[in-house]
């Protein structure tokens, strides 16, 4: 099933998920280091990683919704995609709760309870990432219908690619 939202022939959702995934993981890592005695600025950096990670997560979710709605009902892909989406909503809500607590706090650093919430959110994010991989790698969601080891460039129009194939 080909992705519904593309830029230059490539699905947008996979392009967007890397940034929030990395930012949220890094935020948790910085919070853990800050809590066990690392440099004081890491709590502040973690807070801003959360902020940008949440914004990126919302953008990735919006792009993923286009593909989710295009998956036929009653398929394994739809069930996996709904689980993937629900897990991502849980991740966004958990990290948003941590962010909201830190928003007006005297210190932007996280404490034990907030880090526990972050670790739960991170575990769910890992499961959701695996489900996203299952959707693409196993179920072919978001994969171009003409994909293959010798597929033409996505930057070439189909007619031009066909003519190039005739010349080989």
N, CA and C atoms as an extended XYZ file, in Angstrom:
504
Properties=species:S:1:pos:R:3:atomname:S:1:resname:S:1:resid:I:1 pbc="F F F"
N         0.837       -1.179        0.000 N   UNK     1
C         0.000        0.000        0.000 CA  UNK     1
C         0.877        1.236        0.000 C   UNK     1
N         0.740        2.045       -0.988 N   UNK     2
C         1.559        3.231       -1.157 CA  UNK     2
C         1.111        4.349       -0.212 C   UNK     2
N         2.076        5.119        0.280 N   UNK     3
C         1.788        6.233        1.177 CA  UNK     3
C         0.962        7.291        0.462 C   UNK     3
N         0.079        7.947        1.194 N   UNK     4
C        -0.770        8.990        0.619 CA  UNK     4
C        -0.140       10.376        0.682 C   UNK     4
N         0.832       10.566        1.558 N   UNK     5
C         1.459       11.870        1.733 CA  UNK     5
C         2.948       11.729        1.442 C   UNK     5
N         3.378       12.343        0.315 N   UNK     6
C         4.762       12.185       -0.130 CA  UNK     6
C         5.401       13.524       -0.478 C   UNK     6
N         6.732       13.532       -0.396 N   UNK     7
C         7.543       14.648       -0.880 CA  UNK     7
C         8.611       14.041       -1.783 C   UNK     7
N         8.666       14.499       -3.014 N   UNK     8
C         9.618       13.988       -4.004 CA  UNK     8
C         9.582       12.458       -4.097 C   UNK     8
N         8.385       11.902       -3.997 N   UNK     9
C         8.204       10.467       -4.172 CA  UNK     9
C         8.439        9.629       -2.922 C   UNK     9
N         8.750       10.262       -1.782 N   UNK    10
C         9.017        9.509       -0.558 CA  UNK    10
C         7.975        9.832        0.507 C   UNK    10
N         7.538        8.820        1.271 N   UNK    11
C         6.532        9.051        2.316 CA  UNK    11
C         7.041       10.022        3.380 C   UNK    11
N         6.170       10.918        3.820 N   UNK    12
C         6.535       11.951        4.783 CA  UNK    12
C         6.638       11.391        6.207 C   UNK    12
N         5.715       10.521        6.585 N   UNK    13
C         5.678       10.041        7.973 CA  UNK    13
C         7.009        9.445        8.441 C   UNK    13
N         7.624        8.518        7.695 N   UNK    14
C         8.910        7.984        8.163 CA  UNK    14
C        10.007        9.037        8.255 C   UNK    14
N         9.924       10.073        7.420 N   UNK    15
C        10.915       11.143        7.495 CA  UNK    15
C        10.785       11.926        8.796 C   UNK    15
N         9.560       12.068        9.271 N   UNK    16
C         9.319       12.900       10.444 CA  UNK    16
C         9.514       12.176       11.770 C   UNK    16
N         9.352       10.866       11.811 N   UNK    17
C         9.395       10.169       13.102 CA  UNK    17
C        10.787       10.117       13.721 C   UNK    17
N        11.824       10.216       12.916 N   UNK    18
C        13.191       10.113       13.453 CA  UNK    18
C        13.495       11.217       14.451 C   UNK    18
N        13.063       12.424       14.159 N   UNK    19
C        13.412       13.561       15.008 CA  UNK    19
C        12.770       13.476       16.394 C   UNK    19
N        11.456       13.312       16.499 N   UNK    20
C        10.895       13.212       17.849 CA  UNK    20
C        11.396       11.978       18.596 C   UNK    20
N        11.573       10.874       17.895 N   UNK    21
C        12.084        9.660       18.536 CA  UNK    21
C        13.438        9.958       19.182 C   UNK    21
N        14.349       10.537       18.411 N   UNK    22
C        15.692       10.828       18.921 CA  UNK    22
C        15.666       11.885       20.019 C   UNK    22
N        14.863       12.920       19.845 N   UNK    23
C        14.807       13.983       20.846 CA  UNK    23
C        14.237       13.483       22.175 C   UNK    23
N        13.210       12.650       22.121 N   UNK    24
C        12.611       12.142       23.357 CA  UNK    24
C        13.546       11.169       24.070 C   UNK    24
N        14.205       10.313       23.310 N   UNK    25
C        15.178        9.394       23.913 CA  UNK    25
C        16.306       10.191       24.564 C   UNK    25
N        16.798       11.184       23.862 N   UNK    26
C        17.885       12.009       24.392 CA  UNK    26
C        17.435       12.785       25.625 C   UNK    26
N        16.201       13.272       25.629 N   UNK    27
C        15.685       13.988       26.796 CA  UNK    27
C        15.712       13.094       28.032 C   UNK    27
N        15.278       11.860       27.881 N   UNK    28
C        15.277       10.928       29.012 CA  UNK    28
C        16.717       10.650       29.460 C   UNK    28
N        17.584       10.428       28.514 N   UNK    29
C        18.993       10.176       28.840 CA  UNK    29
C        19.587       11.358       29.608 C   UNK    29
N        19.338       12.582       29.127 N   UNK    30
C        19.854       13.769       29.810 CA  UNK    30
C        19.244       13.923       31.202 C   UNK    30
N        17.955       13.606       31.343 N   UNK    31
C        17.321       13.694       32.658 CA  UNK    31
C        17.920       12.697       33.640 C   UNK    31
N        18.185       11.497       33.171 N   UNK    32
C        18.797       10.487       34.040 CA  UNK    32
C        20.187       10.946       34.474 C   UNK    32
N        20.977       11.423       33.528 N   UNK    33
C        22.329       11.898       33.851 CA  UNK    33
C        22.261       13.084       34.814 C   UNK    33
N        21.330       14.012       34.558 N   UNK    34
C        21.158       15.174       35.429 CA  UNK    34
C        20.792       14.734       36.849 C   UNK    34
N        19.926       13.756       36.963 N   UNK    35
C        19.455       13.297       38.271 CA  UNK    35
C        20.542       12.602       39.079 C   UNK    35
N        21.435       11.901       38.402 N   UNK    36
C        22.487       11.176       39.135 CA  UNK    36
C        23.741       12.031       39.348 C   UNK    36
N        23.623       13.350       39.115 N   UNK    37
C        24.735       14.231       39.439 CA  UNK    37
C        25.460       14.828       38.263 C   UNK    37
N        24.894       14.724       37.092 N   UNK    38
C        25.526       15.316       35.917 CA  UNK    38
C        25.435       16.829       35.936 C   UNK    38
N        25.936       17.472       34.907 N   UNK    39
C        25.905       18.936       34.835 CA  UNK    39
C        24.474       19.479       34.934 C   UNK    39
N        24.332       20.600       35.632 N   UNK    40
C        23.006       21.178       35.875 CA  UNK    40
C        22.256       21.551       34.597 C   UNK    40
N        22.973       21.934       33.562 N   UNK    41
C        22.309       22.392       32.339 CA  UNK    41
C        21.575       21.259       31.611 C   UNK    41
N        21.883       19.996       31.923 N   UNK    42
C        21.252       18.886       31.196 CA  UNK    42
C        19.743       18.826       31.416 C   UNK    42
N        19.278       19.198       32.604 N   UNK    43
C        17.831       19.240       32.846 CA  UNK    43
C        17.139       20.235       31.942 C   UNK    43
N        17.766       21.378       31.742 N   UNK    44
C        17.224       22.411       30.847 CA  UNK    44
C        17.238       21.924       29.397 C   UNK    44
N        18.335       21.319       28.983 N   UNK    45
C        18.433       20.785       27.620 CA  UNK    45
C        17.381       19.698       27.408 C   UNK    45
N        17.201       18.843       28.407 N   UNK    46
C        16.195       17.781       28.308 CA  UNK    46
C        14.797       18.378       28.138 C   UNK    46
N        14.515       19.435       28.890 N   UNK    47
C        13.211       20.105       28.776 CA  UNK    47
C        12.982       20.596       27.347 C   UNK    47
N        13.987       21.223       26.753 N   UNK    48
C        13.827       21.736       25.387 CA  UNK    48
C        13.780       20.595       24.368 C   UNK    48
N        14.481       19.511       24.630 N   UNK    49
C        14.346       18.325       23.771 CA  UNK    49
C        12.912       17.803       23.822 C   UNK    49
N        12.330       17.794       25.025 N   UNK    50
C        10.925       17.379       25.159 CA  UNK    50
C        10.019       18.296       24.352 C   UNK    50
N        10.256       19.594       24.467 N   UNK    51
C         9.421       20.574       23.770 CA  UNK    51
C         9.442       20.338       22.262 C   UNK    51
N        10.631       20.277       21.703 N   UNK    52
C        10.759       20.095       20.250 CA  UNK    52
C        10.316       18.685       19.849 C   UNK    52
N        10.609       17.688       20.684 N   UNK    53
C        10.179       16.316       20.410 CA  UNK    53
C         8.664       16.187       20.355 C   UNK    53
N         7.982       16.890       21.252 N   UNK    54
C         6.513       16.851       21.243 CA  UNK    54
C         5.948       17.518       19.989 C   UNK    54
N         6.519       18.643       19.609 N   UNK    55
C         6.060       19.317       18.382 CA  UNK    55
C         6.295       18.405       17.178 C   UNK    55
N         7.489       17.820       17.099 N   UNK    56
C         7.783       16.893       16.001 CA  UNK    56
C         6.888       15.668       16.029 C   UNK    56
N         6.583       15.175       17.230 N   UNK    57
C         5.699       14.021       17.358 CA  UNK    57
C         4.294       14.319       16.845 C   UNK    57
N         3.823       15.515       17.105 N   UNK    58
C         2.497       15.903       16.598 CA  UNK    58
C         2.498       16.010       15.073 C   UNK    58
N         3.574       16.549       14.522 N   UNK    59
C         3.684       16.620       13.053 CA  UNK    59
C         3.758       15.218       12.438 C   UNK    59
N         4.536       14.341       13.065 N   UNK    60
C         4.648       12.963       12.573 CA  UNK    60
C         3.298       12.249       12.672 C   UNK    60
N         2.580       12.501       13.748 N   UNK    61
C         1.259       11.885       13.922 CA  UNK    61
C         0.285       12.358       12.846 C   UNK    61
N         0.337       13.645       12.540 N   UNK    62
C        -0.544       14.174       11.491 CA  UNK    62
C        -0.244       13.506       10.152 C   UNK    62
N         1.039       13.373        9.831 N   UNK    63
C         1.410       12.717        8.570 CA  UNK    63
C         1.018       11.241        8.589 C   UNK    63
N         1.210       10.576        9.721 N   UNK    64
C         0.855        9.165        9.831 CA  UNK    64
C        -0.638        8.922        9.709 C   UNK    64
N        -1.432        9.905       10.099 N   UNK    65
C        -2.892        9.767       10.005 CA  UNK    65
C        -3.335        9.584        8.559 C   UNK    65
N        -2.660       10.246        7.631 N   UNK    66
C        -3.004       10.089        6.213 CA  UNK    66
C        -2.855        8.631        5.778 C   UNK    66
N        -1.762        8.003        6.179 N   UNK    67
C        -1.540        6.601        5.813 CA  UNK    67
C        -2.491        5.679        6.575 C   UNK    67
N        -2.726        5.963        7.843 N   UNK    68
C        -3.635        5.142        8.656 CA  UNK    68
C        -5.024        5.088        8.027 C   UNK    68
N        -5.521        6.229        7.619 N   UNK    69
C        -6.874        6.276        7.040 CA  UNK    69
C        -6.976        5.543        5.709 C   UNK    69
N        -5.844        5.352        5.031 N   UNK    70
C        -5.856        4.685        3.724 CA  UNK    70
C        -5.749        3.163        3.830 C   UNK    70
N        -5.437        2.650        5.020 N   UNK    71
C        -5.291        1.197        5.181 CA  UNK    71
C        -6.679        0.562        5.211 C   UNK    71
N        -6.893       -0.467        4.411 N   UNK    72
C        -8.211       -1.099        4.369 CA  UNK    72
C        -8.608       -1.710        5.725 C   UNK    72
N        -9.862       -1.528        6.081 N   UNK    73
C       -10.408       -2.105        7.320 CA  UNK    73
C       -10.397       -3.624        7.244 C   UNK    73
N       -10.323       -4.249        8.403 N   UNK    74
C       -10.385       -5.701        8.471 CA  UNK    74
C        -9.069       -6.391        8.150 C   UNK    74
N        -8.001       -5.619        7.972 N   UNK    75
C        -6.706       -6.220        7.656 CA  UNK    75
C        -5.825       -6.226        8.904 C   UNK    75
N        -4.822       -7.101        8.891 N   UNK    76
C        -3.853       -7.108        9.986 CA  UNK    76
C        -3.135       -5.763       10.040 C   UNK    76
N        -2.856       -5.191        8.881 N   UNK    77
C        -2.176       -3.899        8.824 CA  UNK    77
C        -2.979       -2.828        9.561 C   UNK    77
N        -4.283       -2.831        9.412 N   UNK    78
C        -5.120       -1.834       10.097 CA  UNK    78
C        -5.039       -2.028       11.606 C   UNK    78
N        -5.078       -3.285       12.072 N   UNK    79
C        -4.993       -3.547       13.518 CA  UNK    79
C        -3.640       -3.107       14.067 C   UNK    79
N        -2.578       -3.435       13.360 N   UNK    80
C        -1.239       -3.040       13.806 CA  UNK    80
C        -1.122       -1.520       13.778 C   UNK    80
N        -1.635       -0.881       12.736 N   UNK    81
C        -1.553        0.575       12.615 CA  UNK    81
C        -2.331        1.268       13.729 C   UNK    81
N        -3.481        0.752       14.079 N   UNK    82
C        -4.258        1.343       15.173 CA  UNK    82
C        -3.536        1.193       16.507 C   UNK    82
N        -2.891        0.046       16.723 N   UNK    83
C        -2.104       -0.158       17.939 CA  UNK    83
C        -0.914        0.789       17.958 C   UNK    83
N        -0.247        0.927       16.819 N   UNK    84
C         0.880        1.849       16.666 CA  UNK    84
C         0.433        3.279       16.981 C   UNK    84
N        -0.697        3.693       16.433 N   UNK    85
C        -1.214        5.044       16.656 CA  UNK    85
C        -1.587        5.252       18.132 C   UNK    85
N        -2.258        4.268       18.722 N   UNK    86
C        -2.662        4.385       20.132 CA  UNK    86
C        -1.433        4.481       21.042 C   UNK    86
N        -0.420        3.692       20.742 N   UNK    87
C         0.812        3.743       21.533 CA  UNK    87
C         1.461        5.119       21.404 C   UNK    87
N         1.464        5.673       20.207 N   UNK    88
C         2.059        6.991       20.013 CA  UNK    88
C         1.269        8.089       20.713 C   UNK    88
N        -0.041        7.961       20.738 N   UNK    89
C        -0.857        8.926       21.489 CA  UNK    89
C        -0.506        8.843       22.976 C   UNK    89
N        -0.361        7.627       23.488 N   UNK    90
C         0.021        7.449       24.895 CA  UNK    90
C         1.388        8.084       25.165 C   UNK    90
N         2.327        7.884       24.265 N   UNK    91
C         3.669        8.461       24.418 CA  UNK    91
C         3.585        9.983       24.449 C   UNK    91
N         2.858       10.559       23.512 N   UNK    92
C         2.724       12.022       23.459 CA  UNK    92
C         2.071       12.541       24.733 C   UNK    92
N         1.027       11.867       25.197 N   UNK    93
C         0.340       12.324       26.407 CA  UNK    93
C         1.238       12.224       27.639 C   UNK    93
N         1.987       11.137       27.764 N   UNK    94
C         2.879       10.978       28.917 CA  UNK    94
C         3.986       12.028       28.909 C   UNK    94
N         4.635       12.201       27.758 N   UNK    95
C         5.689       13.206       27.688 CA  UNK    95
C         5.118       14.623       27.830 C   UNK    95
N         3.908       14.855       27.330 N   UNK    96
C         3.277       16.173       27.488 CA  UNK    96
C         2.986       16.452       28.960 C   UNK    96
N         2.597       15.431       29.708 N   UNK    97
C         2.353       15.608       31.145 CA  UNK    97
C         3.655       15.985       31.858 C   UNK    97
N         4.736       15.310       31.521 N   UNK    98
C         6.039       15.633       32.109 CA  UNK    98
C         6.431       17.062       31.735 C   UNK    98
N         6.236       17.410       30.482 N   UNK    99
C         6.566       18.756       30.006 CA  UNK    99
C         5.745       19.814       30.753 C   UNK    99
N         4.448       19.558       30.931 N   UNK   100
C         3.567       20.524       31.603 CA  UNK   100
C         3.979       20.739       33.059 C   UNK   100
N         4.373       19.686       33.744 N   UNK   101
C         4.827       19.820       35.124 CA  UNK   101
C         6.083       20.684       35.178 C   UNK   101
N         6.955       20.509       34.212 N   UNK   102
C         8.234       21.234       34.193 CA  UNK   102
C         8.098       22.663       33.665 C   UNK   102
N         7.013       22.954       32.970 N   UNK   103
C         6.836       24.243       32.298 CA  UNK   103
C         7.017       25.418       33.252 C   UNK   103
N         6.323       25.414       34.368 N   UNK   104
C         6.380       26.530       35.306 CA  UNK   104
C         7.150       26.206       36.580 C   UNK   104
N         7.869       25.101       36.559 N   UNK   105
C         8.639       24.715       37.737 CA  UNK   105
C         9.841       25.641       37.901 C   UNK   105
N        10.295       25.752       39.127 N   UNK   106
C        11.468       26.580       39.411 CA  UNK   106
C        12.692       26.057       38.664 C   UNK   106
N        12.805       24.740       38.613 N   UNK   107
C        13.901       24.097       37.895 CA  UNK   107
C        13.303       23.247       36.785 C   UNK   107
N        13.910       23.281       35.618 N   UNK   108
C        13.407       22.484       34.494 CA  UNK   108
C        13.842       21.031       34.585 C   UNK   108
N        14.646       20.694       35.574 N   UNK   109
C        15.106       19.318       35.743 CA  UNK   109
C        13.973       18.404       36.180 C   UNK   109
N        14.134       17.129       35.906 N   UNK   110
C        13.129       16.133       36.289 CA  UNK   110
C        13.569       15.436       37.566 C   UNK   110
N        12.613       14.984       38.327 N   UNK   111
C        12.906       14.202       39.525 CA  UNK   111
C        12.565       12.744       39.294 C   UNK   111
N        12.578       11.973       40.350 N   UNK   112
C        12.352       10.531       40.251 CA  UNK   112
C        11.032       10.134       39.613 C   UNK   112
N         9.916       10.767       40.036 N   UNK   113
C         8.605       10.402       39.494 CA  UNK   113
C         8.492       10.759       38.016 C   UNK   113
N         9.011       11.927       37.644 N   UNK   114
C         8.942       12.335       36.236 CA  UNK   114
C         9.799       11.421       35.365 C   UNK   114
N        10.947       11.038       35.881 N   UNK   115
C        11.806       10.127       35.115 CA  UNK   115
C        11.139        8.768       34.987 C   UNK   115
N        10.430        8.327       36.010 N   UNK   116
C         9.703        7.048       35.923 CA  UNK   116
C         8.655        7.116       34.807 C   UNK   116
N         7.937        8.234       34.736 N   UNK   117
C         6.943        8.413       33.661 CA  UNK   117
C         7.649        8.420       32.306 C   UNK   117
N         8.773        9.120       32.223 N   UNK   118
C         9.530        9.161       30.969 CA  UNK   118
C         9.994        7.770       30.546 C   UNK   118
N        10.434        6.967       31.496 N   UNK   119
C        10.898        5.616       31.162 CA  UNK   119
C         9.755        4.738       30.662 C   UNK   119
N         8.578        4.894       31.258 N   UNK   120
C         7.400        4.160       30.767 CA  UNK   120
C         7.076        4.612       29.339 C   UNK   120
N         7.081        5.929       29.130 N   UNK   121
C         6.801        6.465       27.793 CA  UNK   121
C         7.835        5.977       26.784 C   UNK   121
N         9.082        5.908       27.210 N   UNK   122
C        10.152        5.434       26.337 CA  UNK   122
C         9.963        3.963       25.965 C   UNK   122
N         9.534        3.156       26.922 N   UNK   123
C         9.270        1.742       26.635 CA  UNK   123
C         8.134        1.600       25.622 C   UNK   123
N         7.090        2.389       25.802 N   UNK   124
C         5.964        2.359       24.849 CA  UNK   124
C         6.432        2.835       23.482 C   UNK   124
N         7.286        3.860       23.465 N   UNK   125
C         7.833        4.366       22.204 CA  UNK   125
C         8.631        3.288       21.473 C   UNK   125
N         9.384        2.495       22.218 N   UNK   126
C        10.138        1.397       21.606 CA  UNK   126
C         9.219        0.371       20.961 C   UNK   126
N         8.142        0.017       21.662 N   UNK   127
C         7.161       -0.926       21.104 CA  UNK   127
C         6.504       -0.324       19.870 C   UNK   127
N         6.156        0.947       19.953 N   UNK   128
C         5.522        1.617       18.815 CA  UNK   128
C         6.453        1.689       17.612 C   UNK   128
N         7.731        1.936       17.863 N   UNK   129
C         8.708        1.949       16.772 CA  UNK   129
C         8.803        0.596       16.103 C   UNK   129
N         8.771       -0.463       16.911 N   UNK   130
C         8.801       -1.812       16.346 CA  UNK   130
C         7.541       -2.051       15.510 C   UNK   130
N         6.391       -1.603       16.009 N   UNK   131
C         5.142       -1.767       15.250 CA  UNK   131
C         5.205       -0.993       13.924 C   UNK   131
N         5.810        0.197       13.954 N   UNK   132
C         5.979        0.958       12.713 CA  UNK   132
C         6.847        0.208       11.719 C   UNK   132
N         7.904       -0.405       12.221 N   UNK   133
C         8.743       -1.232       11.352 CA  UNK   133
C         7.982       -2.419       10.799 C   UNK   133
N         7.151       -3.020       11.611 N   UNK   134
C         6.316       -4.143       11.166 CA  UNK   134
C         5.390       -3.691       10.039 C   UNK   134
N         4.821       -2.509       10.186 N   UNK   135
C         3.921       -1.993        9.153 CA  UNK   135
C         4.629       -1.827        7.816 C   UNK   135
N         5.833       -1.285        7.845 N   UNK   136
C         6.558       -1.022        6.592 CA  UNK   136
C         7.234       -2.281        6.076 C   UNK   136
N         8.056       -2.893        6.916 N   UNK   137
C         8.909       -3.996        6.457 CA  UNK   137
C         8.154       -5.294        6.236 C   UNK   137
N         7.150       -5.538        7.018 N   UNK   138
C         6.446       -6.825        6.933 CA  UNK   138
C         5.133       -6.718        6.162 C   UNK   138
N         4.434       -5.590        6.380 N   UNK   139
C         3.102       -5.456        5.793 CA  UNK   139
C         3.067       -4.524        4.579 C   UNK   139
N         4.181       -3.874        4.284 N   UNK   140
C         4.274       -3.056        3.071 CA  UNK   140
C         3.493       -1.762        3.094 C   UNK   140
N         3.142       -1.262        4.269 N   UNK   141
C         2.405       -0.002        4.351 CA  UNK   141
C         3.366        1.141        4.043 C   UNK   141
N         2.958        2.023        3.165 N   UNK   142
C         3.771        3.170        2.796 CA  UNK   142
C         4.802        2.877        1.724 C   UNK   142
N         4.820        1.652        1.223 N   UNK   143
C         5.809        1.258        0.225 CA  UNK   143
C         5.232        1.495       -1.172 C   UNK   143
N         6.029        2.091       -2.024 N   UNK   144
C         5.624        2.361       -3.394 CA  UNK   144
C         5.279        1.052       -4.105 C   UNK   144
N         4.218        1.056       -4.872 N   UNK   145
C         3.776       -0.171       -5.540 CA  UNK   145
C         4.774       -0.676       -6.577 C   UNK   145
N         5.656        0.206       -7.040 N   UNK   146
C         6.666       -0.195       -8.008 CA  UNK   146
C         8.025       -0.442       -7.351 C   UNK   146
N         8.050       -0.570       -6.035 N   UNK   147
C         9.311       -0.773       -5.320 CA  UNK   147
C         9.956       -2.082       -5.740 C   UNK   147
N        11.249       -2.092       -5.734 N   UNK   148
C        12.005       -3.285       -6.076 CA  UNK   148
C        13.479       -2.946       -6.140 C   UNK   148
N        14.304       -3.960       -6.251 N   UNK   149
C        15.751       -3.745       -6.247 CA  UNK   149
C        16.233       -2.945       -7.459 C   UNK   149
N        15.501       -2.979       -8.559 N   UNK   150
C        15.874       -2.228       -9.749 CA  UNK   150
C        14.846       -1.154      -10.097 C   UNK   150
N        14.112       -0.674       -9.104 N   UNK   151
C        13.097        0.351       -9.350 CA  UNK   151
C        13.764        1.641       -9.804 C   UNK   151
N        13.094        2.389      -10.672 N   UNK   152
C        13.657        3.665      -11.125 CA  UNK   152
C        13.618        4.705      -10.003 C   UNK   152
N        14.340        5.777      -10.183 N   UNK   153
C        14.375        6.869       -9.225 CA  UNK   153
C        12.978        7.451       -9.025 C   UNK   153
N        12.694        7.841       -7.805 N   UNK   154
C        11.402        8.462       -7.525 CA  UNK   154
C        11.328        9.875       -8.101 C   UNK   154
N        12.438       10.418       -8.540 N   UNK   155
C        12.455       11.758       -9.108 CA  UNK   155
C        12.122       11.771      -10.590 C   UNK   155
N        12.073       10.587      -11.210 N   UNK   156
C        11.740       10.504      -12.631 CA  UNK   156
C        10.261       10.195      -12.799 C   UNK   156
N         9.612       10.864      -13.720 N   UNK   157
C         8.217       10.526      -14.020 CA  UNK   157
C         8.130        9.080      -14.518 C   UNK   157
N         7.001        8.440      -14.292 N   UNK   158
C         6.826        7.030      -14.656 CA  UNK   158
C         7.076        6.789      -16.140 C   UNK   158
N         6.597        7.693      -16.996 N   UNK   159
C         6.765        7.492      -18.441 CA  UNK   159
C         8.246        7.542      -18.826 C   UNK   159
N         8.988        8.469      -18.231 N   UNK   160
C        10.416        8.565      -18.536 CA  UNK   160
C        11.154        7.345      -18.021 C   UNK   160
N        10.765        6.844      -16.879 N   UNK   161
C        11.401        5.657      -16.319 CA  UNK   161
C        11.139        4.454      -17.214 C   UNK   161
N         9.937        4.367      -17.755 N   UNK   162
C         9.609        3.264      -18.637 CA  UNK   162
C        10.458        3.319      -19.906 C   UNK   162
N        10.617        4.529      -20.471 N   UNK   163
C        11.440        4.670      -21.675 CA  UNK   163
C        12.895        4.294      -21.389 C   UNK   163
N        13.397        4.665      -20.208 N   UNK   164
C        14.775        4.323      -19.829 CA  UNK   164
C        14.899        2.806      -19.744 C   UNK   164
N        13.883        2.147      -19.219 N   UNK   165
C        13.905        0.691      -19.113 CA  UNK   165
C        13.931        0.039      -20.484 C   UNK   165
N        13.268        0.649      -21.443 N   UNK   166
C        13.252        0.112      -22.810 CA  UNK   166
C        14.620        0.212      -23.461 C   UNK   166
N        15.430        1.182      -23.035 N   UNK   167
C        16.740        1.395      -23.636 CA  UNK   167
C        17.792        0.439      -23.106 C   UNK   167
N        17.530       -0.240      -22.018 N   UNK   168
C        18.533       -1.142      -21.422 CA  UNK   168
C        18.678       -2.410      -22.190 C   UNK   168
